[in-house]
Amino acid sequence: MLVGLMLGTSESISAETPLPPPRPPGIEHERPSAASATEPSPASSELSPEELQACLARLAQSGARADPAPAIGNGACGAKSPIKLLTLPGDLEVAPPAIVTCAVAEALAKWAADSVKAEAERHLTEVPKKILIGTSYECRGRNRQPGANLSEHAFANAVDVMGFAFRKRRAIPIASRADETPEAMFLGTVRAQACTYFTTVLGPGSDAAHANHLHLDMRERKRGAKLCQ
């Protein structure tokens, strides 16, 4: 997961990675069992051409733009039916475009339309023009730890959100904020609501590896359990 993302003078995000602060209030904390942690990623299931086209059609209907991407195979890593996600509903640019599974793309589209746009209008009176992406597909272990199980990033089944860029205000990076500014309220609310759409949500306060971004994935667990921290 990336430490920082440079986007130009008005869209720069700090490269500092602080120690994890206390987990924000209102974030559900549910740890999966050891058995559920060994379940395969849903990205291991290949979509048929018809299923892939249906996914792309649903995304287009929602207002998102995406293209099919070449199948990825790299040892134990890979995704058989990835897509390249370009924009989300409301002309929200995915910057840079993300290589993800259909499940992640559809969850991002619903989160953007139902949560990010609404909460930005409520707290900031302006909607973002870009969602700033750190990592989507990357063949690596969890938290880049040697010997760790493969991350959902290794299956294109996860995305790291570094922050949001706007037309008339400075970019808002993902960070722990104890204040009650509109920016802090916006970040806290969209993070909490992400648990509705994703099966894993990790961010500042979870651990040091997630101190400066939101990790969102669609890992399958027994009984539909979620991990939201």
ABEGO torsion letter per residue (X at the ends): XBABBBAEAAABBBABBBBBBBBBBGBBBBBBBAAAAABBBAAABBBBAAAAAAAAAAAAAAGBBBBBBBBBBBEABEBABBBBBABBBGGBBBOBBBBBBAAAAAAAAAAAAAAAAAAAAAAAGBBBABBBBABBBBBBBBGGBBGBBBBAAAAGABBBBAEBBBAABBBBBBBBBABABAAAAAAAAAAAAAAAABABBBBBGABAAAAABBBBBABBBBGGBBBBX
